[in-house]
Amino acid sequence: TCYGYQPPLFGHQVPEVEVPAAQTLVRRCRLSWIRACAAITQTNADYSHQHRRHRPGPIFQPGDQAWLSSAN
């Protein structure tokens, strides 16, 4: 589980290398990393939406006491 943290991939390497096959591999790895991060972000948003969708709101009756926030 990443919990929102996405460590950099190949951050210490220079963008261009002498071996074309290595450059191709680095490009494919970066593309895979970007797609994986996008999928994780989308999945987290979907889970959050589903979780909040089914949460019932509080039901207050006349005479109930409640804590009020003074922030707004």
Backbone atoms as SQL, in Angstrom:
CREATE TABLE atoms (id INTEGER PRIMARY KEY, chain TEXT, resi INTEGER, resn TEXT, atom TEXT, x REAL, y REAL, z REAL);
INSERT INTO atoms VALUES
  (1, 'A', 1, 'THR', 'N', 0.843, -1.170, 0.000),
  (2, 'A', 1, 'THR', 'CA', 0.000, 0.000, 0.000),
  (3, 'A', 1, 'THR', 'C', 0.889, 1.235, 0.000),
  (4, 'A', 2, 'CYS', 'N', 0.578, 2.176, -0.848),
  (5, 'A', 2, 'CYS', 'CA', 1.402, 3.377, -0.988),
  (6, 'A', 2, 'CYS', 'C', 0.959, 4.503, -0.067),
  (7, 'A', 3, 'TYR', 'N', -0.305, 4.543, 0.308),
  (8, 'A', 3, 'TYR', 'CA', -0.855, 5.607, 1.149),
  (9, 'A', 3, 'TYR', 'C', -0.549, 6.987, 0.584),
  (10, 'A', 4, 'GLY', 'N', -0.624, 7.127, -0.727),
  (11, 'A', 4, 'GLY', 'CA', -0.430, 8.420, -1.355),
  (12, 'A', 4, 'GLY', 'C', 1.008, 8.767, -1.673),
  (13, 'A', 5, 'TYR', 'N', 1.985, 8.041, -1.120),
  (14, 'A', 5, 'TYR', 'CA', 3.393, 8.330, -1.396),
  (15, 'A', 5, 'TYR', 'C', 3.832, 7.562, -2.626),
  (16, 'A', 6, 'GLN', 'N', 4.381, 8.252, -3.591),
  (17, 'A', 6, 'GLN', 'CA', 4.859, 7.614, -4.806),
  (18, 'A', 6, 'GLN', 'C', 6.329, 7.964, -4.988),
  (19, 'A', 7, 'PRO', 'N', 7.225, 7.061, -4.587),
  (20, 'A', 7, 'PRO', 'CA', 8.655, 7.359, -4.684),
  (21, 'A', 7, 'PRO', 'C', 9.085, 7.534, -6.135),
  (22, 'A', 8, 'PRO', 'N', 10.098, 8.365, -6.365),
  (23, 'A', 8, 'PRO', 'CA', 10.536, 8.586, -7.740),
  (24, 'A', 8, 'PRO', 'C', 11.158, 7.329, -8.334),
  (25, 'A', 9, 'LEU', 'N', 11.025, 7.184, -9.625),
  (26, 'A', 9, 'LEU', 'CA', 11.579, 6.047, -10.339),
  (27, 'A', 9, 'LEU', 'C', 12.751, 6.520, -11.186),
  (28, 'A', 10, 'PHE', 'N', 13.892, 5.932, -10.988),
  (29, 'A', 10, 'PHE', 'CA', 15.097, 6.260, -11.743),
  (30, 'A', 10, 'PHE', 'C', 15.432, 7.743, -11.664),
  (31, 'A', 11, 'GLY', 'N', 15.251, 8.351, -10.525),
  (32, 'A', 11, 'GLY', 'CA', 15.536, 9.771, -10.379),
  (33, 'A', 11, 'GLY', 'C', 17.014, 10.094, -10.434),
  (34, 'A', 12, 'HIS', 'N', 17.866, 9.134, -10.138),
  (35, 'A', 12, 'HIS', 'CA', 19.300, 9.377, -10.096),
  (36, 'A', 12, 'HIS', 'C', 19.975, 9.171, -11.445),
  (37, 'A', 13, 'GLN', 'N', 19.264, 8.686, -12.449),
  (38, 'A', 13, 'GLN', 'CA', 19.869, 8.413, -13.743),
  (39, 'A', 13, 'GLN', 'C', 19.734, 9.613, -14.669),
  (40, 'A', 14, 'VAL', 'N', 20.698, 9.726, -15.564),
  (41, 'A', 14, 'VAL', 'CA', 20.635, 10.787, -16.567),
  (42, 'A', 14, 'VAL', 'C', 19.602, 10.404, -17.620),
  (43, 'A', 15, 'PRO', 'N', 18.958, 11.398, -18.252),
  (44, 'A', 15, 'PRO', 'CA', 17.906, 11.074, -19.212),
  (45, 'A', 15, 'PRO', 'C', 18.411, 10.301, -20.439),
  (46, 'A', 16, 'GLU', 'N', 19.601, 10.609, -20.919),
  (47, 'A', 16, 'GLU', 'CA', 20.135, 9.935, -22.102),
  (48, 'A', 16, 'GLU', 'C', 21.291, 9.025, -21.697),
  (49, 'A', 17, 'VAL', 'N', 21.301, 7.823, -22.239),
  (50, 'A', 17, 'VAL', 'CA', 22.385, 6.875, -21.988),
  (51, 'A', 17, 'VAL', 'C', 22.956, 6.438, -23.327),
  (52, 'A', 18, 'GLU', 'N', 24.115, 5.783, -23.285),
  (53, 'A', 18, 'GLU', 'CA', 24.806, 5.376, -24.502),
  (54, 'A', 18, 'GLU', 'C', 24.140, 4.192, -25.201),
  (55, 'A', 19, 'VAL', 'N', 23.452, 3.338, -24.446),
  (56, 'A', 19, 'VAL', 'CA', 22.878, 2.122, -25.009),
  (57, 'A', 19, 'VAL', 'C', 21.409, 2.367, -25.357),
  (58, 'A', 20, 'PRO', 'N', 21.041, 2.260, -26.628),
  (59, 'A', 20, 'PRO', 'CA', 19.642, 2.514, -27.011),
  (60, 'A', 20, 'PRO', 'C', 18.652, 1.557, -26.346),
  (61, 'A', 21, 'ALA', 'N', 19.030, 0.304, -26.166),
  (62, 'A', 21, 'ALA', 'CA', 18.122, -0.657, -25.532),
  (63, 'A', 21, 'ALA', 'C', 17.847, -0.261, -24.088),
  (64, 'A', 22, 'ALA', 'N', 18.861, 0.275, -23.416),
  (65, 'A', 22, 'ALA', 'CA', 18.674, 0.712, -22.027),
  (66, 'A', 22, 'ALA', 'C', 17.744, 1.915, -21.973),
  (67, 'A', 23, 'GLN', 'N', 17.914, 2.829, -22.928),
  (68, 'A', 23, 'GLN', 'CA', 17.040, 4.001, -22.978),
  (69, 'A', 23, 'GLN', 'C', 15.590, 3.581, -23.216),
  (70, 'A', 24, 'THR', 'N', 15.390, 2.600, -24.077),
  (71, 'A', 24, 'THR', 'CA', 14.046, 2.090, -24.345),
  (72, 'A', 24, 'THR', 'C', 13.448, 1.468, -23.092),
  (73, 'A', 25, 'LEU', 'N', 14.253, 0.707, -22.366),
  (74, 'A', 25, 'LEU', 'CA', 13.775, 0.084, -21.131),
  (75, 'A', 25, 'LEU', 'C', 13.394, 1.138, -20.095),
  (76, 'A', 26, 'VAL', 'N', 14.227, 2.160, -19.954),
  (77, 'A', 26, 'VAL', 'CA', 13.930, 3.229, -18.996),
  (78, 'A', 26, 'VAL', 'C', 12.639, 3.940, -19.386),
  (79, 'A', 27, 'ARG', 'N', 12.456, 4.190, -20.683),
  (80, 'A', 27, 'ARG', 'CA', 11.231, 4.830, -21.152),
  (81, 'A', 27, 'ARG', 'C', 10.005, 3.975, -20.848),
  (82, 'A', 28, 'ARG', 'N', 10.110, 2.671, -21.088),
  (83, 'A', 28, 'ARG', 'CA', 8.987, 1.772, -20.809),
  (84, 'A', 28, 'ARG', 'C', 8.695, 1.707, -19.313),
  (85, 'A', 29, 'CYS', 'N', 9.755, 1.693, -18.497),
  (86, 'A', 29, 'CYS', 'CA', 9.555, 1.663, -17.039),
  (87, 'A', 29, 'CYS', 'C', 8.865, 2.938, -16.561),
  (88, 'A', 30, 'ARG', 'N', 9.296, 4.073, -17.080),
  (89, 'A', 30, 'ARG', 'CA', 8.667, 5.342, -16.690),
  (90, 'A', 30, 'ARG', 'C', 7.202, 5.378, -17.101),
  (91, 'A', 31, 'LEU', 'N', 6.912, 4.914, -18.304),
  (92, 'A', 31, 'LEU', 'CA', 5.525, 4.889, -18.768),
  (93, 'A', 31, 'LEU', 'C', 4.681, 3.960, -17.900),
  (94, 'A', 32, 'SER', 'N', 5.225, 2.806, -17.559),
  (95, 'A', 32, 'SER', 'CA', 4.507, 1.877, -16.672),
  (96, 'A', 32, 'SER', 'C', 4.281, 2.503, -15.309),
  (97, 'A', 33, 'TRP', 'N', 5.282, 3.223, -14.807),
  (98, 'A', 33, 'TRP', 'CA', 5.173, 3.871, -13.499),
  (99, 'A', 33, 'TRP', 'C', 4.085, 4.943, -13.520),
  (100, 'A', 34, 'ILE', 'N', 4.050, 5.729, -14.580),
  (101, 'A', 34, 'ILE', 'CA', 3.033, 6.778, -14.695),
  (102, 'A', 34, 'ILE', 'C', 1.640, 6.162, -14.757),
  (103, 'A', 35, 'ARG', 'N', 1.494, 5.096, -15.535),
  (104, 'A', 35, 'ARG', 'CA', 0.192, 4.429, -15.623),
  (105, 'A', 35, 'ARG', 'C', -0.218, 3.818, -14.288),
  (106, 'A', 36, 'ALA', 'N', 0.732, 3.223, -13.573),
  (107, 'A', 36, 'ALA', 'CA', 0.415, 2.625, -12.269),
  (108, 'A', 36, 'ALA', 'C', -0.008, 3.698, -11.271),
  (109, 'A', 37, 'CYS', 'N', 0.695, 4.827, -11.257),
  (110, 'A', 37, 'CYS', 'CA', 0.327, 5.923, -10.351),
  (111, 'A', 37, 'CYS', 'C', -1.065, 6.455, -10.680),
  (112, 'A', 38, 'ALA', 'N', -1.371, 6.586, -11.964),
  (113, 'A', 38, 'ALA', 'CA', -2.699, 7.060, -12.362),
  (114, 'A', 38, 'ALA', 'C', -3.775, 6.062, -11.949),
  (115, 'A', 39, 'ALA', 'N', -3.489, 4.773, -12.091),
  (116, 'A', 39, 'ALA', 'CA', -4.463, 3.750, -11.700),
  (117, 'A', 39, 'ALA', 'C', -4.686, 3.754, -10.194),
  (118, 'A', 40, 'ILE', 'N', -3.624, 3.922, -9.416),
  (119, 'A', 40, 'ILE', 'CA', -3.750, 3.968, -7.954),
  (120, 'A', 40, 'ILE', 'C', -4.566, 5.189, -7.539),
  (121, 'A', 41, 'THR', 'N', -4.286, 6.329, -8.140),
  (122, 'A', 41, 'THR', 'CA', -5.022, 7.550, -7.817),
  (123, 'A', 41, 'THR', 'C', -6.503, 7.397, -8.153),
  (124, 'A', 42, 'GLN', 'N', -6.805, 6.831, -9.314),
  (125, 'A', 42, 'GLN', 'CA', -8.197, 6.639, -9.714),
  (126, 'A', 42, 'GLN', 'C', -8.903, 5.648, -8.795),
  (127, 'A', 43, 'THR', 'N', -8.221, 4.571, -8.426),
  (128, 'A', 43, 'THR', 'CA', -8.814, 3.575, -7.538),
  (129, 'A', 43, 'THR', 'C', -9.090, 4.167, -6.165),
  (130, 'A', 44, 'ASN', 'N', -8.169, 4.963, -5.646),
  (131, 'A', 44, 'ASN', 'CA', -8.391, 5.614, -4.354),
  (132, 'A', 44, 'ASN', 'C', -9.592, 6.553, -4.415),
  (133, 'A', 45, 'ALA', 'N', -9.728, 7.281, -5.511),
  (134, 'A', 45, 'ALA', 'CA', -10.881, 8.173, -5.661),
  (135, 'A', 45, 'ALA', 'C', -12.181, 7.370, -5.732),
  (136, 'A', 46, 'ASP', 'N', -12.151, 6.249, -6.456),
  (137, 'A', 46, 'ASP', 'CA', -13.347, 5.400, -6.544),
  (138, 'A', 46, 'ASP', 'C', -13.729, 4.828, -5.186),
  (139, 'A', 47, 'TYR', 'N', -12.739, 4.330, -4.435),
  (140, 'A', 47, 'TYR', 'CA', -13.013, 3.783, -3.104),
  (141, 'A', 47, 'TYR', 'C', -13.589, 4.857, -2.189),
  (142, 'A', 48, 'SER', 'N', -13.013, 6.049, -2.248),
  (143, 'A', 48, 'SER', 'CA', -13.488, 7.146, -1.409),
  (144, 'A', 48, 'SER', 'C', -14.931, 7.500, -1.755),
  (145, 'A', 49, 'HIS', 'N', -15.228, 7.562, -3.040),
  (146, 'A', 49, 'HIS', 'CA', -16.593, 7.889, -3.472),
  (147, 'A', 49, 'HIS', 'C', -17.576, 6.818, -3.007),
  (148, 'A', 50, 'GLN', 'N', -17.232, 5.557, -3.168),
  (149, 'A', 50, 'GLN', 'CA', -18.114, 4.475, -2.755),
  (150, 'A', 50, 'GLN', 'C', -18.332, 4.478, -1.242),
  (151, 'A', 51, 'HIS', 'N', -17.282, 4.742, -0.501),
  (152, 'A', 51, 'HIS', 'CA', -17.393, 4.745, 0.959),
  (153, 'A', 51, 'HIS', 'C', -18.315, 5.862, 1.433),
  (154, 'A', 52, 'ARG', 'N', -18.161, 7.036, 0.866),
  (155, 'A', 52, 'ARG', 'CA', -18.969, 8.178, 1.297),
  (156, 'A', 52, 'ARG', 'C', -20.401, 8.096, 0.790),
  (157, 'A', 53, 'ARG', 'N', -20.626, 7.364, -0.279),
  (158, 'A', 53, 'ARG', 'CA', -21.960, 7.281, -0.859),
  (159, 'A', 53, 'ARG', 'C', -22.932, 6.561, 0.060),
  (160, 'A', 54, 'HIS', 'N', -22.467, 5.558, 0.771),
  (161, 'A', 54, 'HIS', 'CA', -23.349, 4.745, 1.598),
  (162, 'A', 54, 'HIS', 'C', -23.420, 5.209, 3.055),
  (163, 'A', 55, 'ARG', 'N', -22.657, 6.217, 3.393),
  (164, 'A', 55, 'ARG', 'CA', -22.661, 6.684, 4.771),
  (165, 'A', 55, 'ARG', 'C', -23.932, 7.482, 5.042),
  (166, 'A', 56, 'PRO', 'N', -24.753, 7.044, 5.991),
  (167, 'A', 56, 'PRO', 'CA', -25.980, 7.799, 6.285),
  (168, 'A', 56, 'PRO', 'C', -25.652, 9.066, 7.079),
  (169, 'A', 57, 'GLY', 'N', -26.437, 10.083, 6.863),
  (170, 'A', 57, 'GLY', 'CA', -26.258, 11.315, 7.606),
  (171, 'A', 57, 'GLY', 'C', -26.808, 11.179, 9.015),
  (172, 'A', 58, 'PRO', 'N', -26.394, 12.047, 9.916),
  (173, 'A', 58, 'PRO', 'CA', -26.900, 11.976, 11.284),
  (174, 'A', 58, 'PRO', 'C', -28.382, 12.364, 11.341),
  (175, 'A', 59, 'ILE', 'N', -29.091, 11.722, 12.229),
  (176, 'A', 59, 'ILE', 'CA', -30.515, 12.013, 12.414),
  (177, 'A', 59, 'ILE', 'C', -30.670, 12.709, 13.765),
  (178, 'A', 60, 'PHE', 'N', -31.109, 13.954, 13.724),
  (179, 'A', 60, 'PHE', 'CA', -31.291, 14.725, 14.942),
  (180, 'A', 60, 'PHE', 'C', -32.777, 14.853, 15.243),
  (181, 'A', 61, 'GLN', 'N', -33.089, 14.807, 16.505),
  (182, 'A', 61, 'GLN', 'CA', -34.457, 14.993, 16.974),
  (183, 'A', 61, 'GLN', 'C', -34.521, 16.308, 17.745),
  (184, 'A', 62, 'PRO', 'N', -35.673, 16.923, 17.828),
  (185, 'A', 62, 'PRO', 'CA', -35.793, 18.140, 18.634),
  (186, 'A', 62, 'PRO', 'C', -35.376, 17.857, 20.077),
  (187, 'A', 63, 'GLY', 'N', -34.536, 18.718, 20.610),
  (188, 'A', 63, 'GLY', 'CA', -34.059, 18.564, 21.979),
  (189, 'A', 63, 'GLY', 'C', -32.699, 17.887, 22.069),
  (190, 'A', 64, 'ASP', 'N', -32.197, 17.309, 20.976),
  (191, 'A', 64, 'ASP', 'CA', -30.870, 16.685, 20.987),
  (192, 'A', 64, 'ASP', 'C', -29.805, 17.757, 21.156),
  (193, 'A', 65, 'GLN', 'N', -28.736, 17.407, 21.849),
  (194, 'A', 65, 'GLN', 'CA', -27.612, 18.318, 22.000),
  (195, 'A', 65, 'GLN', 'C', -26.521, 17.899, 21.022),
  (196, 'A', 66, 'ALA', 'N', -25.859, 18.898, 20.457),
  (197, 'A', 66, 'ALA', 'CA', -24.809, 18.615, 19.479),
  (198, 'A', 66, 'ALA', 'C', -23.679, 19.613, 19.667),
  (199, 'A', 67, 'TRP', 'N', -22.469, 19.170, 19.347),
  (200, 'A', 67, 'TRP', 'CA', -21.312, 20.054, 19.377),
  (201, 'A', 67, 'TRP', 'C', -21.300, 20.861, 18.090),
  (202, 'A', 68, 'LEU', 'N', -21.076, 22.158, 18.208),
  (203, 'A', 68, 'LEU', 'CA', -21.014, 23.025, 17.043),
  (204, 'A', 68, 'LEU', 'C', -19.594, 23.523, 16.869),
  (205, 'A', 69, 'SER', 'N', -19.167, 23.614, 15.646),
  (206, 'A', 69, 'SER', 'CA', -17.836, 24.124, 15.343),
  (207, 'A', 69, 'SER', 'C', -17.908, 25.636, 15.182),
  (208, 'A', 70, 'SER', 'N', -16.936, 26.331, 15.732),
  (209, 'A', 70, 'SER', 'CA', -16.892, 27.783, 15.583),
  (210, 'A', 70, 'SER', 'C', -15.959, 28.184, 14.441),
  (211, 'A', 71, 'ALA', 'N', -15.531, 27.212, 13.641),
  (212, 'A', 71, 'ALA', 'CA', -14.601, 27.493, 12.551),
  (213, 'A', 71, 'ALA', 'C', -15.246, 28.334, 11.451),
  (214, 'A', 72, 'ASN', 'N', -16.524, 28.124, 11.164),
  (215, 'A', 72, 'ASN', 'CA', -17.132, 28.904, 10.098),
  (216, 'A', 72, 'ASN', 'C', -17.861, 30.045, 10.745);
